[in-house]
Amino acid sequence: MLSRQKNNRILVKFLLCLAMCTLIIFSNLSMSEAMNGDLMTGIGPISETMGGVGIAAPQDVVSAIHSNPAALCLYEACNKNISLDVDSTFLTPRVSTKISIGNSDFKADSKQETFIIPAIGINIPLKNDAFKFGLSV
């Protein structure tokens, strides 16, 4: 019984020490305010410029399929013809960070110059105008 209480006290002290060390380490880290990176607010340049509101107002096949597939025939270009959209987004990140831990400073800069992010979508009307088939990459 006595050894069990002693083990519990040792465990509590260890967990308290671990929590304090974690708090000290994370309190010295500076906040990294990086750009949105490849976590896109929208798919394709049109949806990107609209801030990703393709859920309510899709402007092309790509944003309709990714944001709200039920809206395939809500955008303006929706008609009885097959529609194909080919988009690309050029992402040029310029990210750097500096982290100070104690007396040590760590600095890193992004090395990647440009990312090309393609977006391709096709919308095919079926027999009835109420049904559409859409595919997007």
Helices and strands as residue ranges (DSSP letters): H 2-27, H 44-49, G 53-55, H 61-67, G 69-71, E 83-91, E 96-101, E 104-109, E 115-125, E 132-136
